[in-house]
Amino acid sequence: MEKIKKFLREVFAEAKKTHWPNRSELLTSTSVVVLILAVMGVYFFLLDLFLSGSIRAILKALGVG
């Protein structure tokens, strides 16, 4: 039982050290994440388009597709 109490004391001590972002920091971080997701989504869409077109062209040239 003493180990559990020690563990909980340490958890609460660490929780007090936690820095929670204010509204401005939260909105900035969220905007960065959404922007990166959008850019990566477009990148992978274009990459998929290019690779599927290339594979389709190769297969057509080989007479498979």
C-alpha positions as a printed NumPy array, in Angstrom:
array([[  0.   ,   0.   ,   0.   ],
       [  2.913,   2.336,   0.69 ],
       [  4.191,   1.912,  -2.873],
       [  0.841,   3.   ,  -4.276],
       [  0.808,   6.123,  -2.083],
       [  4.367,   6.971,  -3.146],
       [  3.462,   6.44 ,  -6.784],
       [  0.419,   8.725,  -6.536],
       [  2.437,  11.414,  -4.73 ],
       [  5.009,  11.336,  -7.531],
       [  2.291,  11.454, -10.191],
       [  0.739,  14.553,  -8.617],
       [  4.172,  16.166,  -8.237],
       [  4.889,  15.636, -11.937],
       [  1.403,  16.858, -12.895],
       [  2.112,  20.149, -11.105],
       [  5.204,  20.624, -13.303],
       [  3.162,  20.236, -16.479],
       [  2.897,  23.312, -18.693],
       [ -0.545,  23.6  , -20.217],
       [ -0.723,  25.788, -23.326],
       [ -2.807,  28.92 , -23.289],
       [ -5.435,  29.554, -25.966],
       [ -3.018,  31.331, -28.306],
       [ -0.393,  28.563, -28.129],
       [ -3.075,  25.924, -28.6  ],
       [ -4.517,  27.598, -31.705],
       [ -1.046,  28.117, -33.185],
       [ -0.059,  24.491, -32.623],
       [ -3.372,  23.248, -33.992],
       [ -3.001,  25.428, -37.091],
       [  0.501,  24.078, -37.733],
       [ -0.703,  20.479, -37.419],
       [ -3.679,  21.057, -39.741],
       [ -1.457,  22.803, -42.3  ],
       [  1.099,  19.973, -42.249],
       [ -1.681,  17.397, -42.607],
       [ -3.122,  19.266, -45.598],
       [  0.277,  19.591, -47.3  ],
       [  1.112,  15.929, -46.694],
       [ -2.337,  14.892, -47.935],
       [ -1.83 ,  16.762, -51.206],
       [  1.717,  15.384, -51.513],
       [  0.625,  11.763, -51.072],
       [ -2.345,  12.282, -53.402],
       [ -0.061,  13.558, -56.157],
       [  2.511,  10.826, -55.478],
       [ -0.198,   8.165, -55.675],
       [ -1.525,   9.678, -58.899],
       [  1.952,   9.669, -60.459],
       [  2.873,   6.148, -59.316],
       [ -0.443,   4.577, -60.313],
       [ -0.235,   6.267, -63.723],
       [  3.344,   5.057, -64.168],
       [  2.492,   1.498, -63.24 ],
       [ -0.555,   1.573, -65.507],
       [  1.609,   2.828, -68.399],
       [  4.255,   0.142, -67.774],
       [  1.65 ,  -2.606, -67.645],
       [ -0.006,  -1.297, -70.809],
       [  3.376,  -1.222, -72.59 ],
       [  3.971,  -4.819, -71.54 ],
       [  0.541,  -5.806, -72.802],
       [ -0.634,  -6.919, -69.366],
       [ -3.182,  -4.259, -68.54 ]])
